Amino acid sequence: MRTSLSASAHTVRETAWLLGVDRSEVCRAIRLGKLHAERRRGQTVIPVSALVPLLANAGPGVLRD
């Protein structure tokens, strides 16, 4: 699946899969500033460093307060 992005970031789709949530929830968290995202080569990606704390607490509602 991965072709040109480095292993230091994941796409929105990959992030949603890793966290066990829907893509729209990841997009909402980015929009609200709860999840850091960057633009690389015209694509929104989430750095692994932003995912590590979320993965430690993964479960239902991981992106909600």
Summary of the structure (lengths in Angstrom):
residues: 65
radius of gyration: 11.0
end to end distance: 31.4
largest distance: 33.8
contacts: 155
relative contact order: 0.24
helix: 40%
strand: 17%
